[in-house]
C-alpha cells in the first residue's frame, strides 16, 4: 500500500517534469525571428526606439582577481574588458587599430618599435596617461617577479624607453613582427598597484561595487574621453552552473548570458553571433610515434569526417568546416586559398589499407563539459573513424585530465586529443607555435615534428618584409594541410544568448570580451 | 567538565587526522601548478611557480611548513585568488549557515509534527501519505529537485528569482531544496521513535490515569522519543553545513562555503581546500559535542562517566 502511494506520487512528479521540460524544448515557440533553428541568423538585430540604460549579464564564473595584466581569463575579461584599455585593439574585421596609441606603431628598425601615445587621456582617478604610465605598465608585465601568465608574449622586449611625454620606444631582443598584436592584450594600468584591489582604468566603464562570489557592478566612467555609452550600468552576475544560467536568462533575470552552448540556441529568444569565427576545433595528433606517424593515416582521419554535417547538425549551423588550418581564414597569416579536406570515406578507407593500418587501435582523449559539445563530438568522430577500418579507444576525461594530456607533448603525447584554439593574438602564429612547431621549444604543446615546417616557421618569424612573411606562412600552412598534421574539424562562431533585442557585433577575437559601450539594448 | 575536555581532545585528534589525510593525498594526486598557468607557459615558468609555492619540496617538508604556519594561525594564501584562505572562507560561511539553518528549522518544524501525527495511527491513511511523501522527499536527488523548483517557480511562474543571493525571496527555493531530504528523514525518525515510545507500558499507564492524549504525547512520549530526533537533527545540520549543501549552493549560485570548496577543488587550490576542511571539521566536532552535552538536559538519567 505504501509502495503504491509512493509509486503514484512518483509517476505524478515524472509526468509533471516531462510536461514542463518539453514545453521549453518546443522549437515552435513564438518570436522565432531571431532564432537559429537550422541556420544562424545572418543579419544583426537592429534596435530602434528608446534604449535601455541598464544591463544584467550572466558570466560563467567569478574572476580570480581584478588585475587585468595577470592573464587572459574569460571571467575577468567579462568584468574588466571595458574598464581598462590597451595601446591597440582589434576591430570588428579583426584589424589592429590604435586605442591608447595615437596611431599604429612605427618599426624604426627590425628590433626597435616606436609608439606614439594618445594625448589628453586620464585614468578614472585623474592620473594622466602618459609615457611614464605606459612604461610602468609594460615593465610590470615584463617583471619576472610579477609572474604574469601572459608568458612568452613579452619575451621579445629587451627594454622600454621614454622619448618624450607621449612617445615611447620598445627595443627588442629579436625581430618580432607581432609586437603590435601582443600589445593589444597589454592593458594600461595607473602607475601604482592599488588598482589591483580598486580597478582604475581609462576605459568607458568603472567598477562601482564588487560582491565576492556574487556580482560586479559597472557604471559609465565620467572621465572617459570618448562618447558616453548608452548603457549606464552593467551588472555581471557569476553563475557557474550552465543550467541555472540558462534558466535565469529564460526567466528574464539576465539580459545577456555567456557560456550558453549552440545546442541550447533553439531555446533562446535572441542569439548574438560573432560575424566571423572565433575559435577552431582541432584534434592534435601524435605524428611522431605509432600508427599515426604515417601521413596517409592522418589524411584518412581528415577525409573520414563529414565536416559539413558536424557544423550543421552538431553545432546548429554556428560553425563551418575548418579550412585545413588551425585558424579561420580572416585571421592574419592564414592562407585564404586553403580548402577543407573533402568528405571521402572511400578514399580514407583506401589510405588506411595502403598504410597497413586497418584494424589498428587509436586512442582518442576527449572531455566532457570542457569544450562546447565535446562529448558528442568525441562520439561522432569515433563513429566516423571506425567506419574507415580503425578501432577507436575513446577516453573521456575531466579538465584536469585534459590539462595533463595537453602538456604531454612530442612523442609522449596521447594519440588523439581534441582542443579548441582561439583568436586571441589575431595571428595564426599562436596556433602554429602551440600545435605545429618543434615540440622541444618551450611554448609548444605540439606532437608534430617536421623539419621543413620548423625551418619555414623560423624564417617567417624573422622575415622583415611583410609580403614575403605572408608567403612563408602560407607555405607552412599548405604543407601542414597536405601532411594532415592535425585533424581540422570546424571554425565556430561564438554566440551570446540574450533575453531581449540587443544590437551588438562581437569582435572576432574572444566572444567573452564584452564591449558594453557598443551595445544598444532595446528599452522596456 | 572532564567529559568536555576528553571530548574536545578526541575531537582534536579527529581533526588532525582529517587534515593530515587531505594534505598528503591531495599533494600526491594533484598538480595545481599546470592548472594555474596558461597553455603557453614555459617549463621555466612552471618551475618558478612551483618553487614559489613550495610545491617542489618533499611532502614531509611541506607538511612541516604547514604545521608551523597553522600554529601561528597562518592558514596560507589561496593560489586562486591570492588572498588569505581564512578571509575567503569566513566571507562565505555566514551564507551557508543562513541557508542551512533556515532549512533545518523548516525541516524540524514541519517534519516532527507530521512524524508525530503519522505515529498516532500507524498504518492509517495519514501515516501512508506521510511516509510515502517522506520517502519521496529523501529519495529525490537534490540537483533534480532544485532544477525543477527553479523551472516551475522562477522560469514558468516567475514568482521567485532563479538564483543568487539577495533579499528573502532569494532564500525560498534554495531553502526548500535543502530542507526536503532532511524533512523526509525527520518524519521517518520521529514516527519510528514515537511508535516505539507510545508502545511502552508507562504510556498506557498514563492514559489509564485519565490524562488527555495531547498531554501524554507532549509531556511523556515526545520527551522520551526526543533523543533520536535530536541526534538526527544535529547530524543533518552538521553534515549539510560541512558538505551536502554543495549541490544546492552550486545550482542556485549561492555564495556559500561549500560552493567555495568545490571551486577550490576544481582549481586544485590546495591551501584553500585544507582551510575549508579544517573549518568544516571543527564545525562538525563542535556540533557533536554540543549535542552530546545536551542529552543530559533531555534525559537526566544519562550520566557522564
Interface residues (C-beta under 8 A of the other chain):
Chain A: X1 X2 X5 X6 X9 X10 X13 X17 X20 X21 X24 X61 X62 X64 X65 X71 X72 X144 X147 X149 X150 X151 X152 X153 X211 X212 X213 X214 X215 X237 X238 X239 X240 X241 X243 X244 X247 X248 X250 X251 X252 X253 X399 X400 X403 X404 X406 X407 X430 X433 X434 X442 X443 X445
Chain B: X30 X31 X34 X35 X36 X37 X38 X39 X40 X41 X42 X43 X44 X45 X48 X49 X52 X80 X81 X82 X88 X91 X92 X95 X128 X129 X131 X132 X133 X135 X136 X140 X147 X148 X150 X151 X152 X154 X155 X156 X158 X161 X162 X163 X164 X165 X250 X251 X252 X253 X255 X259 X260 X263 X266 X268
